Amino acid sequence: INELGAKLERSERQAHDEGRVEERQRDNEEQLVLHLPEQQQREEQEVIEPVPALVHDEPEGEEEDEVTDLRQLSHEPFLNEEVIDAVPRTPVVVRKRREIIAAREIVLRSRTIRVPIVDVGHEAVPASPKAFHVPVVEGLPAHYQELLVVPEIDPYKIIRNNDGSVIIGCGMCPKEFGTLKGWRIHAAKMHTQNGFCHKCGHFVKMPHVRCIEEIAAMMELHSLEWCPKATKAVISERAAKRRRLELVGRNNEAEYYYIPGR
């Protein structure tokens, strides 16, 4: 009887203890359910939305690469630092040149600010075209100088407008061009047939020429053999041909090729 009574007491104690544990678990679950919305609300209040003007949405991989590169730059303050919006979007022909050469990263608690570093330099402004002057042909053999004729009128003229723009007018026809290069191309196509060389600025005498084909052949020989203002490539080719003729003893033919400064 005593043993049965002791067992009953132990069973009652155990049941009582288990009831307390279950009650505590229920209390904890109720408290967790009550505190969960409050915790979520506090976390939402702590989140600060980024400023759209300062934070850019980029692909995840590219952003990590960019941040890695930018963090290698110094975080010391820079002089003459400017805002990126101040950089002109449309290129203007001016002397000043402004170029973004790098970016400095400022890491804050809630967002990252990227400040551009602008390099201010100077660009070379194209020089204004010069008026026509007859090129000097000193050093040219006498028999070649006799074949050159100075033009009576300027082959081109420079017209300056009130707005500062320049027009190149052809002196041999009513054509006009925006650049001197445009006039040279025009003269090579249209006025070579009249015996005018746009490189040396002279007319070439052709006393024995009678047709257009002969004029074209004469002007080609002038350009390849003895024009004093030929390009470097043409002069190099002349020197090679002259050297070959001299090596085989054909000095008379070698004299046809004029090399400036020789």
Backbone as CSV, one residue per row, in Angstrom:
resi,resn,N_x,N_y,N_z,CA_x,CA_y,CA_z,C_x,C_y,C_z
1,ILE,0.845,-1.207,0.000,0.000,0.000,0.000,0.874,1.249,0.000
2,ASN,1.897,1.239,0.846,2.803,2.403,0.893,3.483,2.639,-0.453
3,GLU,3.909,1.551,-1.092,4.560,1.702,-2.399,3.602,2.253,-3.429
4,LEU,2.348,1.752,-3.408,1.366,2.287,-4.357,1.116,3.757,-4.110
5,GLY,1.033,4.125,-2.842,0.825,5.546,-2.540,1.987,6.398,-3.011
6,ALA,3.219,5.888,-2.837,4.402,6.650,-3.302,4.392,6.797,-4.813
7,LYS,4.012,5.696,-5.538,3.951,5.774,-6.996,2.923,6.787,-7.456
8,LEU,1.754,6.811,-6.785,0.727,7.787,-7.155,1.229,9.211,-6.956
9,GLU,1.917,9.440,-5.824,2.446,10.793,-5.581,3.456,11.194,-6.665
10,ARG,4.338,10.233,-7.048,5.328,10.561,-8.086,4.647,10.833,-9.429
11,SER,3.629,10.045,-9.739,2.908,10.260,-11.003,2.228,11.619,-11.022
12,GLU,1.608,11.980,-9.866,0.947,13.287,-9.796,1.971,14.417,-9.953
13,ARG,3.153,14.261,-9.317,4.185,15.302,-9.431,4.673,15.452,-10.888
14,GLN,4.904,14.283,-11.493,5.387,14.304,-12.877,4.369,14.946,-13.808
15,ALA,3.104,14.592,-13.610,2.051,15.194,-14.444,1.962,16.688,-14.210
16,HIS,2.116,17.084,-12.932,2.070,18.512,-12.613,3.227,19.265,-13.276
17,ASP,4.437,18.647,-13.227,5.608,19.289,-13.858,5.434,19.381,-15.368
18,GLU,4.935,18.312,-16.000,4.721,18.353,-17.456,3.693,19.409,-17.834
19,GLY,2.695,19.586,-17.006,1.706,20.630,-17.278,2.319,22.010,-17.235
20,ARG,3.241,22.205,-16.267,3.917,23.509,-16.200,4.777,23.759,-17.446
21,VAL,5.496,22.718,-17.893,6.345,22.881,-19.080,5.508,23.241,-20.298
22,GLU,4.393,22.525,-20.487,3.526,22.830,-21.634,2.968,24.235,-21.535
23,GLU,2.630,24.637,-20.307,2.098,25.986,-20.123,3.146,27.033,-20.466
24,ARG,4.394,26.764,-20.044,5.469,27.712,-20.384,5.692,27.773,-21.897
25,GLN,5.664,26.646,-22.583,5.840,26.648,-24.035,4.745,27.447,-24.726
26,ARG,3.495,27.269,-24.244,2.399,28.041,-24.840,2.595,29.535,-24.610
27,ASP,3.054,29.888,-23.381,3.303,31.309,-23.106,4.390,31.867,-24.024
28,ASN,5.462,31.097,-24.216,6.549,31.559,-25.095,6.070,31.735,-26.531
29,GLU,5.263,30.782,-27.019,4.744,30.908,-28.382,3.857,32.127,-28.528
30,GLU,3.015,32.383,-27.505,2.155,33.566,-27.570,2.986,34.845,-27.572
31,GLN,4.023,34.899,-26.726,4.874,36.094,-26.701,5.609,36.274,-28.034
32,LEU,6.081,35.160,-28.626,6.771,35.247,-29.912,5.851,35.770,-31.005
33,VAL,4.613,35.285,-31.003,3.643,35.757,-31.998,3.341,37.227,-31.804
34,LEU,3.286,37.676,-30.545,2.995,39.084,-30.272,4.168,39.991,-30.635
35,HIS,5.401,39.529,-30.378,6.574,40.384,-30.622,7.041,40.358,-32.075
36,LEU,6.667,39.343,-32.861,7.133,39.259,-34.244,6.685,40.437,-35.104
37,PRO,5.418,40.854,-35.087,5.026,42.041,-35.886,5.760,43.298,-35.456
38,GLU,5.970,43.455,-34.131,6.694,44.641,-33.668,8.134,44.644,-34.182
39,GLN,8.783,43.470,-34.167,10.158,43.403,-34.648,10.231,43.703,-36.143
40,GLN,9.289,43.167,-36.927,9.274,43.452,-38.357,9.050,44.928,-38.624
41,GLN,8.190,45.553,-37.827,7.927,46.981,-38.001,9.174,47.802,-37.711
42,ARG,9.913,47.418,-36.629,11.144,48.153,-36.314,12.186,47.990,-37.421
43,GLU,12.308,46.774,-37.986,13.266,46.564,-39.066,12.905,47.372,-40.298
44,GLU,11.608,47.473,-40.601,11.196,48.276,-41.758,11.495,49.745,-41.543
45,GLN,11.359,50.222,-40.298,11.658,51.624,-40.012,13.150,51.913,-40.112
46,GLU,13.991,50.902,-39.808,15.429,51.122,-39.864,15.960,51.156,-41.292
47,VAL,15.228,50.558,-42.266,15.684,50.537,-43.650,15.498,51.920,-44.257
48,ILE,16.553,52.486,-44.793,16.509,53.809,-45.424,16.619,53.616,-46.923
49,GLU,15.632,54.109,-47.639,15.635,53.936,-49.084,16.729,54.799,-49.692
50,PRO,17.461,54.283,-50.718,18.532,55.070,-51.344,17.975,56.224,-52.156
51,VAL,18.801,57.276,-52.294,18.416,58.441,-53.081,18.550,58.092,-54.551
52,PRO,17.500,58.254,-55.373,17.569,57.819,-56.770,18.673,58.506,-57.546
53,ALA,18.998,59.766,-57.202,19.984,60.507,-57.974,21.395,60.040,-57.710
54,LEU,21.596,59.340,-56.565,22.953,58.966,-56.204,23.229,57.493,-56.384
55,VAL,22.217,56.654,-56.333,22.403,55.213,-56.435,21.842,54.766,-57.764
56,HIS,22.617,54.000,-58.516,22.217,53.562,-59.847,21.979,52.065,-59.816
57,ASP,20.888,51.653,-60.453,20.604,50.223,-60.561,21.474,49.643,-61.651
58,GLU,22.315,48.686,-61.274,23.218,48.069,-62.222,23.165,46.573,-62.035
59,PRO,23.601,45.835,-63.046,23.688,44.389,-62.876,24.637,44.045,-61.753
60,GLU,24.331,42.944,-61.058,25.067,42.604,-59.841,26.544,42.393,-60.135
61,GLY,26.874,41.683,-61.212,28.274,41.402,-61.509,29.049,42.651,-61.847
62,GLU,28.431,43.546,-62.660,29.121,44.766,-63.046,29.328,45.680,-61.856
63,GLU,28.336,45.741,-60.952,28.465,46.619,-59.791,29.597,46.156,-58.892
64,GLU,29.747,44.826,-58.711,30.824,44.338,-57.865,32.182,44.663,-58.473
65,ASP,32.306,44.523,-59.810,33.574,44.855,-60.444,33.880,46.331,-60.316
66,GLU,32.842,47.164,-60.488,33.052,48.609,-60.408,33.462,49.026,-59.011
67,VAL,32.797,48.471,-58.000,33.137,48.818,-56.617,34.550,48.378,-56.295
68,THR,34.962,47.204,-56.808,36.319,46.719,-56.550,37.352,47.656,-57.147
69,ASP,37.082,48.153,-58.392,38.024,49.072,-59.020,38.067,50.404,-58.314
70,LEU,36.892,50.901,-57.895,36.835,52.217,-57.298,37.460,52.237,-55.917
71,ARG,37.393,51.140,-55.204,37.963,51.120,-53.867,39.481,51.157,-53.888
72,GLN,40.072,50.890,-55.052,41.510,50.991,-55.162,41.979,52.433,-55.236
73,LEU,41.067,53.377,-55.501,41.424,54.784,-55.566,41.548,55.354,-54.170
74,SER,42.285,56.439,-54.071,42.481,57.075,-52.766,41.212,57.774,-52.330
75,HIS,40.917,57.764,-51.027,39.742,58.426,-50.470,40.091,59.797,-49.924
76,GLU,41.279,60.306,-50.272,41.657,61.627,-49.815,40.893,62.671,-50.613
77,PRO,40.680,63.864,-50.088,39.947,64.906,-50.817,40.728,65.365,-52.030
78,PHE,40.001,65.650,-53.134,40.613,66.091,-54.376,40.300,67.569,-54.599
79,LEU,41.271,68.251,-55.200,41.061,69.645,-55.556,40.392,69.729,-56.918
80,ASN,39.720,70.869,-57.164,39.054,71.127,-58.445,38.070,70.016,-58.795
81,GLU,37.379,69.532,-57.806,36.403,68.466,-58.018,35.090,69.074,-58.494
82,GLU,34.473,68.495,-59.533,33.275,69.069,-60.122,32.191,68.014,-60.217
83,VAL,30.965,68.483,-60.441,29.813,67.595,-60.521,29.678,67.105,-61.948
84,ILE,29.221,65.870,-62.094,29.147,65.268,-63.427,28.129,65.962,-64.318
85,ASP,27.071,66.543,-63.737,26.048,67.207,-64.542,26.588,68.458,-65.222
86,ALA,27.691,69.000,-64.714,28.244,70.212,-65.306,28.985,69.935,-66.602
87,VAL,29.271,68.682,-66.913,29.979,68.355,-68.137,29.027,68.507,-69.313
88,PRO,29.376,69.285,-70.348,28.464,69.455,-71.484,28.302,68.162,-72.253
89,ARG,27.077,67.895,-72.692,26.798,66.657,-73.420,27.081,66.793,-74.898
90,THR,26.852,67.963,-75.464,27.086,68.162,-76.881,28.467,68.770,-77.069
91,PRO,29.322,68.154,-77.909,30.664,68.697,-78.099,30.623,70.043,-78.788
92,VAL,31.401,70.986,-78.272,31.485,72.325,-78.830,32.943,72.596,-79.158
93,VAL,33.197,73.247,-80.267,34.565,73.555,-80.656,35.048,74.724,-79.812
94,VAL,35.658,74.428,-78.683,36.198,75.434,-77.774,37.599,75.016,-77.387
95,ARG,38.270,75.896,-76.684,39.641,75.612,-76.298,39.707,74.704,-75.089
96,LYS,38.730,74.848,-74.153,38.764,74.035,-72.946,38.226,72.639,-73.222
97,ARG,38.873,71.646,-72.604,38.437,70.263,-72.723,38.246,69.698,-71.332
98,ARG,37.066,69.134,-71.062,36.752,68.575,-69.746,36.431,67.105,-69.919
99,GLU,37.153,66.257,-69.197,37.008,64.815,-69.359,37.021,64.149,-67.990
100,ILE,36.082,63.209,-67.773,36.035,62.451,-66.520,37.094,61.357,-66.598
101,ILE,38.116,61.455,-65.757,39.224,60.509,-65.807,39.108,59.425,-64.753
102,ALA,38.341,59.639,-63.686,38.196,58.632,-62.636,36.990,58.994,-61.790
103,ALA,36.715,58.198,-60.779,35.614,58.457,-59.857,36.059,58.076,-58.456
104,ARG,35.627,58.869,-57.474,35.960,58.603,-56.080,34.715,58.117,-55.368
105,GLU,34.864,57.107,-54.555,33.727,56.474,-53.887,33.678,56.882,-52.420
106,ILE,32.517,57.359,-51.990,32.275,57.694,-50.590,31.239,56.710,-50.063
107,VAL,31.641,55.857,-49.146,30.771,54.812,-48.618,30.116,55.309,-47.336
108,LEU,28.784,55.432,-47.357,28.011,55.806,-46.182,27.342,54.563,-45.595
109,ARG,26.634,54.742,-44.502,26.000,53.600,-43.853,24.860,53.040,-44.682
110,SER,24.118,53.913,-45.341,22.924,53.460,-46.052,23.066,53.487,-47.568
111,ARG,24.073,54.163,-48.104,24.218,54.254,-49.554,25.659,54.599,-49.902
112,THR,25.960,54.509,-51.183,27.290,54.811,-51.700,27.187,55.952,-52.702
113,ILE,28.046,56.966,-52.554,28.055,58.119,-53.450,29.317,58.049,-54.294
114,ARG,29.159,58.187,-55.611,30.308,58.201,-56.519,30.487,59.615,-57.056
115,VAL,31.643,60.196,-56.800,31.930,61.574,-57.194,32.907,61.544,-58.359
116,PRO,32.555,62.106,-59.538,33.479,62.094,-60.676,34.624,63.074,-60.479
117,ILE,35.786,62.711,-61.022,36.955,63.586,-61.021,37.138,64.060,-62.451
118,VAL,37.011,65.356,-62.682,37.015,65.927,-64.023,38.370,66.558,-64.292
119,ASP,38.957,66.205,-65.442,40.226,66.781,-65.870,39.933,67.896,-66.867
120,VAL,40.405,69.089,-66.583,40.186,70.251,-67.442,41.469,70.518,-68.204
121,GLY,41.401,70.428,-69.526,42.571,70.682,-70.355,42.232,71.636,-71.478
122,HIS,43.062,71.638,-72.499,42.878,72.535,-73.638,43.025,71.732,-74.920
123,GLU,42.169,72.043,-75.875,42.219,71.402,-77.175,42.798,72.371,-78.194
124,ALA,43.493,71.792,-79.166,44.050,72.615,-80.233,42.941,73.008,-81.207
125,VAL,42.785,74.297,-81.416,41.772,74.801,-82.338,42.370,74.819,-83.745
126,PRO,41.675,74.269,-84.749,42.221,74.270,-86.108,42.567,75.673,-86.575
127,ALA,43.745,75.792,-87.181,44.205,77.097,-87.647,43.362,77.554,-88.833
128,SER,43.222,78.858,-88.942,42.461,79.425,-90.050,43.238,79.230,-91.346
129,PRO,42.559,78.904,-92.453,43.275,78.708,-93.727,43.990,79.978,-94.166
130,LYS,45.164,79.784,-94.732,45.980,80.918,-95.165,45.666,81.272,-96.611
131,ALA,45.881,82.530,-96.922,45.670,82.987,-98.293,46.706,82.348,-99.214
132,PHE,46.383,82.290,-100.493,47.262,81.635,-101.455,48.521,82.461,-101.693
133,HIS,49.654,81.772,-101.644,50.939,82.360,-102.012,51.633,81.386,-102.951
134,VAL,52.217,81.920,-104.007,52.884,81.060,-104.979,54.077,80.387,-104.315
135,PRO,54.138,79.063,-104.299,55.265,78.375,-103.661,56.585,78.681,-104.360
136,VAL,57.629,78.719,-103.560,58.972,78.947,-104.096,59.496,77.635,-104.671
137,VAL,60.066,77.707,-105.858,60.559,76.497,-106.535,62.063,76.595,-106.774
138,GLU,62.780,77.171,-105.839,64.234,77.258,-105.974,64.850,75.862,-105.917
139,GLY,65.877,75.665,-106.689,66.539,74.367,-106.751,66.046,73.504,-107.884
140,LEU,64.934,73.872,-108.486,64.419,73.110,-109.618,65.297,73.389,-110.837
141,PRO,65.662,72.381,-111.611,66.482,72.607,-112.809,65.853,73.645,-113.738
142,ALA,66.695,74.351,-114.473,66.239,75.467,-115.301,65.237,75.009,-116.352
143,HIS,65.467,73.842,-116.955,64.553,73.411,-118.018,63.167,73.074,-117.462
144,TYR,63.089,72.754,-116.163,61.784,72.530,-115.545,61.143,73.855,-115.117
145,GLN,61.952,74.790,-114.642,61.401,76.086,-114.229,60.784,76.823,-115.410
146,GLU,61.332,76.615,-116.590,60.773,77.272,-117.772,59.373,76.758,-118.109
147,LEU,59.054,75.555,-117.639,57.741,74.982,-117.944,56.665,75.388,-116.945
148,LEU,57.033,76.045,-115.849,56.063,76.457,-114.833,55.625,77.889,-115.075
149,VAL,54.320,78.120,-114.973,53.736,79.443,-115.184,52.950,79.825,-113.932
150,VAL,53.261,81.008,-113.397,52.539,81.494,-112.211,51.121,81.889,-112.626
151,PRO,50.083,81.459,-111.905,48.701,81.820,-112.274,48.469,83.325,-112.145
152,GLU,47.693,83.866,-113.084,47.402,85.299,-113.071,46.469,85.679,-111.926
153,ILE,45.573,84.790,-111.536,44.671,85.038,-110.409,44.884,83.939,-109.363
154,ASP,44.518,84.232,-108.148,44.663,83.237,-107.084,43.774,82.033,-107.381
155,PRO,44.318,80.828,-107.304,43.501,79.634,-107.573,42.334,79.480,-106.594
156,TYR,42.463,80.026,-105.395,41.355,79.994,-104.428,41.372,81.277,-103.620
157,LYS,40.240,81.615,-103.065,40.112,82.813,-102.236,39.358,82.458,-100.960
158,ILE,39.698,83.153,-99.895,39.097,82.895,-98.589,38.027,83.945,-98.322
159,ILE,36.815,83.479,-98.029,35.687,84.367,-97.731,35.308,84.164,-96.267
160,ARG,35.383,85.234,-95.483,35.052,85.163,-94.055,33.671,85.771,-93.833
161,ASN,32.781,85.014,-93.241,31.429,85.475,-92.951,31.379,86.221,-91.625
162,ASN,30.254,86.896,-91.397,30.087,87.662,-90.157,30.033,86.773,-88.922
163,ASP,29.565,85.534,-89.082,29.472,84.634,-87.936,30.787,83.935,-87.611
164,GLY,31.857,84.269,-88.341,33.161,83.674,-88.072,33.492,82.477,-88.931
165,SER,32.532,81.953,-89.679,32.801,80.806,-90.542,33.597,81.235,-91.769
166,VAL,34.240,80.251,-92.399,35.113,80.515,-93.544,34.652,79.672,-94.726
167,ILE,34.640,80.276,-95.893,34.304,79.585,-97.138,35.490,79.720,-98.082
168,ILE,35.852,78.609,-98.728,36.930,78.615,-99.716,36.297,78.647,-101.099
169,GLY,36.504,79.742,-101.801,35.961,79.875,-103.144,37.018,79.580,-104.190
170,CYS,36.655,78.792,-105.193,37.592,78.470,-106.261,37.762,79.689,-107.165
171,GLY,39.021,80.014,-107.496,39.285,81.168,-108.348,39.137,80.878,-109.819
172,MET,38.980,79.602,-110.186,38.879,79.234,-111.597,37.475,78.815,-112.002
173,CYS,36.555,78.739,-111.008,35.156,78.412,-111.280,34.333,78.903,-110.088
174,PRO,33.010,78.942,-110.197,32.193,79.483,-109.099,31.962,78.527,-107.928
175,LYS,32.649,77.425,-107.848,32.452,76.465,-106.765,32.974,77.024,-105.438
176,GLU,32.296,76.627,-104.343,32.712,77.014,-102.993,32.791,75.766,-102.111
177,PHE,33.700,75.827,-101.121,33.955,74.671,-100.264,34.122,75.127,-98.821
178,GLY,33.879,74.195,-97.915,34.002,74.510,-96.493,35.418,74.422,-95.974
179,THR,36.275,73.665,-96.664,37.657,73.499,-96.227,38.593,73.613,-97.417
180,LEU,39.861,73.857,-97.117,40.866,73.932,-98.169,41.112,72.561,-98.791
181,LYS,40.943,71.522,-97.996,41.102,70.169,-98.523,40.049,69.871,-99.585
182,GLY,38.830,70.348,-99.364,37.783,70.156,-100.362,38.122,70.827,-101.676
183,TRP,38.723,72.019,-101.594,39.117,72.695,-102.831,40.219,71.919,-103.541
184,ARG,41.193,71.376,-102.797,42.286,70.622,-103.420,41.750,69.403,-104.175
185,ILE,40.801,68.707,-103.561,40.210,67.551,-104.244,39.502,67.990,-105.520
186,HIS,38.784,69.102,-105.433,38.085,69.631,-106.607,39.071,70.030,-107.700
187,ALA,40.155,70.713,-107.321,41.135,71.153,-108.314,41.824,69.968,-108.979
188,ALA,42.100,68.906,-108.201,42.749,67.736,-108.790,41.850,67.054,-109.815
189,LYS,40.535,67.085,-109.601,39.613,66.421,-110.513,39.261,67.280,-111.724
190,MET,39.067,68.579,-111.508,38.488,69.428,-112.544,39.503,70.301,-113.278
191,HIS,40.535,70.776,-112.602,41.419,71.776,-113.216,42.771,71.221,-113.629
192,THR,43.041,69.949,-113.321,44.275,69.342,-113.833,44.236,69.251,-115.354
193,GLN,43.039,69.061,-115.903,42.909,68.975,-117.354,43.210,70.304,-118.043
194,ASN,43.269,71.385,-117.255,43.651,72.692,-117.806,45.138,72.969,-117.621
195,GLY,45.878,71.977,-117.093,47.309,72.154,-116.898,47.673,72.754,-115.556
196,PHE,46.751,72.773,-114.594,47.037,73.361,-113.279,47.381,72.254,-112.281
197,CYS,48.475,72.463,-111.544,48.880,71.529,-110.494,48.525,72.138,-109.140
198,HIS,47.619,71.498,-108.409,47.177,72.048,-107.127,48.229,71.878,-106.030
199,LYS,49.262,71.065,-106.276,50.305,70.860,-105.268,51.335,71.986,-105.278
200,CYS,51.850,72.303,-106.445,52.848,73.380,-106.524,52.235,74.725,-106.873
201,GLY,50.934,74.757,-107.224,50.249,76.025,-107.473,50.647,76.711,-108.765
202,HIS,51.102,75.972,-109.763,51.518,76.539,-111.043,50.770,75.850,-112.183
203,PHE,50.726,76.558,-113.315,50.305,75.941,-114.564,51.547,75.383,-115.257
204,VAL,51.354,74.312,-115.992,52.457,73.667,-116.705,52.318,73.969,-118.200
205,LYS,53.397,74.502,-118.798,53.387,74.768,-120.238,53.384,73.456,-121.013
206,MET,52.571,73.455,-122.061,52.495,72.266,-122.908,52.461,72.719,-124.367
207,PRO,53.608,73.125,-124.901,53.597,73.691,-126.262,53.257,72.676,-127.346
208,HIS,53.550,71.409,-127.128,53.353,70.411,-128.180,52.157,69.499,-127.906
209,VAL,51.326,69.868,-126.948,50.180,69.033,-126.585,48.956,69.512,-127.360
210,ARG,48.159,68.540,-127.865,47.017,68.912,-128.689,45.693,68.304,-128.220
211,CYS,45.710,67.271,-127.418,44.458,66.624,-127.011,44.443,66.399,-125.499
212,ILE,43.271,65.997,-124.989,43.094,65.806,-123.544,43.975,64.667,-123.027
213,GLU,44.133,63.598,-123.826,44.956,62.469,-123.384,46.406,62.895,-123.191
214,GLU,46.910,63.743,-124.088,48.290,64.209,-123.960,48.451,65.125,-122.747
215,ILE,47.420,65.929,-122.446,47.472,66.787,-121.254,47.534,65.926,-119.995
216,ALA,46.701,64.877,-119.942,46.693,63.997,-118.777,48.041,63.306,-118.598
217,ALA,48.655,62.864,-119.716,49.961,62.203,-119.628,51.039,63.179,-119.167
218,MET,50.992,64.404,-119.676,51.980,65.413,-119.282,51.853,65.758,-117.801
219,MET,50.646,65.890,-117.296,50.440,66.212,-115.884,50.842,65.042,-114.979
220,GLU,50.669,63.820,-115.482,51.091,62.658,-114.693,52.612,62.613,-114.574
221,LEU,53.310,62.894,-115.678,54.773,62.944,-115.622,55.245,64.065,-114.702
222,HIS,54.571,65.201,-114.764,54.929,66.312,-113.866,54.794,65.901,-112.403
223,SER,53.727,65.212,-112.074,53.502,64.812,-110.684,54.498,63.751,-110.228
224,LEU,54.796,62.779,-111.103,55.647,61.659,-110.699,57.137,61.969,-110.805
225,GLU,57.534,62.889,-111.688,58.961,63.074,-111.949,59.544,64.367,-111.392
226,TRP,58.837,65.495,-111.490,59.540,66.727,-111.135,58.711,67.791,-110.412
227,CYS,57.507,67.492,-109.954,56.744,68.485,-109.181,57.495,68.784,-107.879
228,PRO,57.832,70.057,-107.603,58.635,70.371,-106.409,57.881,70.206,-105.095
229,LYS,56.569,70.100,-105.136,55.768,69.971,-103.911,55.068,68.613,-103.833
230,ALA,55.679,67.607,-104.389,55.095,66.264,-104.346,55.142,65.709,-102.923
231,THR,54.369,64.674,-102.690,54.322,64.066,-101.362,55.619,63.301,-101.078
232,LYS,55.824,62.975,-99.806,57.034,62.246,-99.410,57.096,60.874,-100.064
233,ALA,55.950,60.233,-100.211,55.931,58.910,-100.837,56.384,58.984,-102.290
234,VAL,55.915,60.012,-103.019,56.307,60.167,-104.422,57.790,60.476,-104.526
235,ILE,58.299,61.336,-103.653,59.721,61.690,-103.698,60.589,60.478,-103.364
236,SER,60.162,59.653,-102.431,60.917,58.437,-102.104,60.963,57.493,-103.301
237,GLU,59.843,57.400,-104.018,59.825,56.551,-105.210,60.725,57.117,-106.299
238,ARG,60.738,58.440,-106.419,61.646,59.069,-107.392,63.101,58.736,-107.067
239,ALA,63.458,58.861,-105.797,64.843,58.601,-105.392,65.247,57.164,-105.700
240,ALA,64.319,56.214,-105.488,64.638,54.817,-105.776,64.845,54.600,-107.272
241,LYS,63.975,55.200,-108.095,64.128,55.049,-109.544,65.419,55.702,-110.028
242,ARG,65.710,56.873,-109.503,66.932,57.577,-109.921,68.173,56.781,-109.532
243,ARG,68.138,56.193,-108.346,69.282,55.403,-107.897,69.509,54.195,-108.795
244,ARG,68.447,53.520,-109.212,68.593,52.356,-110.090,69.178,52.747,-111.443
245,LEU,68.706,53.885,-111.991,69.227,54.339,-113.285,70.699,54.715,-113.191
246,GLU,71.093,55.339,-112.081,72.501,55.707,-111.912,73.385,54.471,-111.772
247,LEU,72.866,53.420,-111.146,73.660,52.206,-110.963,73.949,51.500,-112.285
248,VAL,73.051,51.635,-113.258,73.267,50.984,-114.558,73.871,51.945,-115.577
249,GLY,74.269,53.137,-115.125,74.949,54.076,-116.003,74.046,54.918,-116.871
250,ARG,72.764,54.953,-116.596,71.831,55.764,-117.396,71.587,57.092,-116.678
251,ASN,72.649,57.872,-116.564,72.580,59.121,-115.804,71.691,60.163,-116.484
252,ASN,71.649,60.171,-117.800,70.812,61.147,-118.494,69.329,60.945,-118.149
253,GLU,68.904,59.700,-118.091,67.519,59.423,-117.724,67.272,59.682,-116.237
254,ALA,68.303,59.484,-115.419,68.153,59.723,-113.983,67.892,61.190,-113.684
255,GLU,68.380,62.093,-114.554,68.185,63.525,-114.331,66.721,63.951,-114.471
256,TYR,65.904,63.104,-115.057,64.487,63.452,-115.183,63.785,63.496,-113.818
257,TYR,64.296,62.757,-112.872,63.656,62.651,-111.550,64.260,63.693,-110.612
258,TYR,63.455,64.675,-110.274,63.926,65.765,-109.407,63.714,65.385,-107.943
259,ILE,64.804,65.503,-107.145,64.756,65.243,-105.709,65.016,66.564,-104.995
260,PRO,64.044,67.143,-104.290,64.270,68.423,-103.593,65.431,68.322,-102.605
261,GLY,66.274,69.352,-102.613,67.402,69.410,-101.693,68.629,68.673,-102.165
262,ARG,68.580,68.091,-103.347,69.737,67.355,-103.865,70.468,68.183,-104.888
